[in-house]
Amino acid sequence: MSRSRRRHGRAAASTAGAALLSLLALAAVQPAGAAPAAEGTPRASTTVSTATAAPRVAVSSEYAERFLEMYDEIHDPANGYFSPQGIPYHSVETLIVEAPDHGHETTSEAYSFWLWLEAAYGRATADWTSFNDAWATMETYMIPQHEDQPTNSFYNPQSPATYAAEYDHPSKYPAALNSGVRSGVDPLANELKATYGTSDVYGMHWLADVDNTYGFGAAPGAGCLLGPDSEGTSYINTFQRGAQESVWETVPQPSCEDFSFGGTNGFLDLFTGDSSYAKQWKYTNASDADARAVEAAYWAHTWATEQGQPEAVAATVAKAAKMGDYLRYAMFDKYFKQPGCTSPSCPAGTGKNSAHYLMSWYYAWGGALDPAAGWAWRIGSSHAHFGYQNPMAAWALSTSPALEPQSPTAVDDWSTSLERQLEFYQWLQSDEGGIAGGATNSWGGAYGTPPAGTPTFYGMAYQEAPVYSDPPSNQWFGMQVWSMERVAQLYYESGDAQAKALLDRWVPWAIANTQATGGADWAVPSTLRWTGAPDAWDAANPGDNSGLHVEVISHGQDVGVAAALAGTLIHYAAAAHDDEAQAVAKSLLDSIWEHNRDDKGVSAVEVREDYKRFDDVLTTTTGDGVYVPSGWQGTMPNGDEIEPGVSFLDLRSFYRDDPDWPKVQAYLDGGEAPAFRYHRFWAQSAVAVALANYDRFFGEPAGEDTTAPTVPTALAVASTTSSSATLTWTSSTDDVRVTGYDVLRDGVVVGTATGTIFTDPGLAPATAYAYTVRARDAAGNLSAPSSPVTATTRPPTADTTPPSVPAGLRAGTVTTTSVPLTWDASSDAVGVTGYDVYQGTVKVATVAGTSHTVTGLAPATGYSFSVAGRDAAGNVSARSTAVSATTAPVPTGACTAAYRTTGSWSGGFQGEVTVTAGNAPVTGWTVRWDLAPAAVSQLWGASHTVSGTVVTASNLSWNGSLAAGGSTSFGFIGTGTPPTSASVTCAAP
């Protein structure tokens, strides 16, 4: 499915009176173990060849074969995924508009997915050349070189940047720089410079014009703009002007501004207001992409170590640790203000008290082109979206010796960030299990005061759609799976109990809303609707968020999202031994392979109704369209005029020469919305890596495997209680795959583990036990036992205390026959082993986790439920406070429709219509309503016509068939005032 805005960055900053507002990247790097590079040391240019498939080794399963087949397709030059410089394009197709506004741009996101792809290839083949080359290409073309950020040495950490407010609509820009608002102190700059011997920043800029389509020619290492004649990649930027600026309303600009193009002051005075303007450079880092790159490096190190060759990736992994060191800038408020800021005059930070320790939307940096000018700036970000969190990267950077950054305080920062990120997920987890949007430390982009009653998280205010609202930033299900896959990796690799608790609630919700049919009609959630808000965060006594709800209102076939969902379920299934999660992951991957394959990889048909915005012009200062201030005039490198009244297309006339343009033009002329099959690099990589991970955990060997794994080493007793012993050991290796370990007590198998830690419960007090461990592979081959270790339990302590009463019992979204229940975990002196679930006074289930769905119920019927905790000694708590729930009635009639306003702003609003089938299936639907006095400017999820103020919307090919009682939704952007009530009719053929 399309995303008109999946990622963007924005910044408003300056020092010494210069004006800036932008997105960033970073600087020089050297091999592991080498002395730090001197200021200005150039890096060797690296071009990765994609023309020749690397040699293959024997693979273990059908899924490994599929992975290698996709890997070769992605690297086949004929398929067009890479540029001549070896840079991954955002997509093979050029005509595509989402966060990148052209298919042959690239993003730091694409690079991070490429690193994942190459890490999986290294695991499959034991050849790490491509992984190292991918990092080198990223370092050369996406991390600004010293020549691209030449004046960092003038940066003053005591005064990081000059304040400029963010506004809710592009028409309120340029934003005036205000030196009267005090910024806090940057606590990282001096430490980083002392550690690495340079003032340059080592992080990716988020966006590049790979073929120099715009013609700015901001080539890496060039110093500034080479113009249209430059061949190869060019640093650019787009988003700059507030939460309402969609991609359709952006004005592209170069990351190096020397006034060659644009207006008198280049593009600067479109974004920031100042008395004069200086030539300058500026970059923005998208924090989730750098964190994903670090995550990929962790797995590369892990797999290369399992192969006995950690040195093969050591130099690259050291660079990932360095990237993680600089990534800490994303943990800080934009202007280094303390969390809880509700006025521009709020206290400026000192030390690290301006850190929120979350992965915010970006960090950014810039400076003067003229060395004699002597200024540079850096900012963090005040806005944190749950989708950008990466607790797996935080865990790796704080616990893995190979990835621990060199700066003295970095490991502690990442350890704190890990804890804070997991709390953030818990705070935002809805009653149903999905994760809500995020929080901000700068309400309204100007350190405003949030409305009374707004929930807070360590002083930051809750936002349903943080950072951007056109479309709302948390309505796309892809954010859920991108982020939760990292949580699932953390749970698998570390056994983290908090990660497990999050997944135990999220996974059943995701599975319940996934159509894993095994056929061509598979579908995953697409659009989400949010209501309510989380409880205010209290770390000592977290709320149950019973008032925060999410509903899946549409489904679709987004192959990348489906792959990320499969990846999440694969890691969860491997850690929790969850057969249903494994089965759903397998079904999705099999369906994509069988029904979405084409000659370039995998794809699905996408109908792009949003392409009607190609020729939108701004008619009011609160509407849609490109805003250019009155009297402002300039030109793009190709001569396109920039002036009031231009459209997205007017600034990108090259699209008229695109081979796919005729079907867009036909749509603009009144025809059907155009359909495409896009091949996004990130999505192809996500599918390939999911196949590799399925092979890793569940693949069956292609031939007979008679080779046993190596013997586990370093078996040790980590801890004991009066009734348990916890063991750890070093992982084994295998020619195919180690699938687990048998733990033997006194020569008898007492348990199994997928990782390298195991707790043996139910032991006698003050007793010595001898343990060994042996490894198993997918073929059932067993290694010899490890060297033994003795564990002696502690003296006895009688356990007659029952667990605490479970709290926070809540019912999720009911169906006509089921009620999903979740609750908060009990605590116990020894350990909780499970929960009894009661329907009325009858026990209907005993479960190990903190969720259960009661099924087999009658429609439109009220029920009462409660739960009780139990421990290993058989003690049972009192039952919880009961929760009541009424199952849904069976709908009547052919179909019904309901309207709601989901958001509004001055001069516009967003609406949503939900269509529900009655007591029989429908194969199509048509909805009509009068929107007076408003009008529709954009509609998605349905085709529509307008007659006067009456809107008629009909189903698309993918959402017309509804089962009895089933529903789907479509949304729209309206201009004017939203209706206080709307009478909506629905008809089905």
ABEGO torsion letter per residue (X at the ends): XBBABABBBBBBBBBGGBBBBBBBBBBBBBBBGBBBBBBGBBBBBBBBBAABBBBBBBBABAAAAAAAAAAAAAABAAAGABBAAGBBBABABABBBBABABAABBBAAAAAAAAAAAAAAAAAAGBAAAAAAAAAAAAAAABBBAAABAAAAABBAABABBBBBBBABAAAOBBBBBAABBBBBBAAAAAAAAAAGBABBBBBBABBBAAGAAGAGBBBGAGBBAEAABBEBBBBBBBABEAABBAAABBBBBABBAGABEBAAEAAAAABBBABBBBBBBBBBBAAAAAAAAAAAAAAAAAAAAAGBAAAAAAAAAAAAAAAAAAAAAABBAAGBBBGBABAABBBBBEAAABAGBBBABBBBBBBABAAAGBBBBBBBABBBAAABBAAAAAAAAABAAABBABAAAAAAAAAAAAAAAAAAAAABBAAGBBBBEBBABBGGAGBBBBBGBBBBGGBBBBABBGBAOBBAAABAAAAAAAAAAAAAAAAAAGBAAAAAAAAAAAAAAAAABBBAGBAABBBBABBBBBEBBBBBBAABBBAGAABBBBBABBBBBAAAAAAAAAAAAAAAAAAGBAAAAAAAAAAAAAAAAAABBAAEBBBBBBBAAAAAAABBBABAABBEBBBBBGBBBBBAAGBBBBBGBBAAAABAAAAABAAAAAAAAAAAGBBBBBBBBBBAAAAAAAAAAAAAAAAAABBBABBBABBBBBBBGBBBABBBAABBBBBBBBBBBAABBAEBBBBBGGBBAEBBABABBBBBGBBBGBBBBBBBBBBBAAGBBBBBBBBBBBBBBBBBBBABBBBBBBGBBBBBBBAABBBBBBBBBBBAAEBAEBBBBBEABBABBBABABBBBBGBBBGBBBBBBBBBBBAAGBBBBBBBBBBBBBBBBBBEABBBBBBBABBBBGBBBBBBBBBBBABBBABBBBBBBAOABBBABBBGBBBBBBEABBBBBBBAAAABBBBGBBBBBBBBBBEBBBABBBBBBBBX
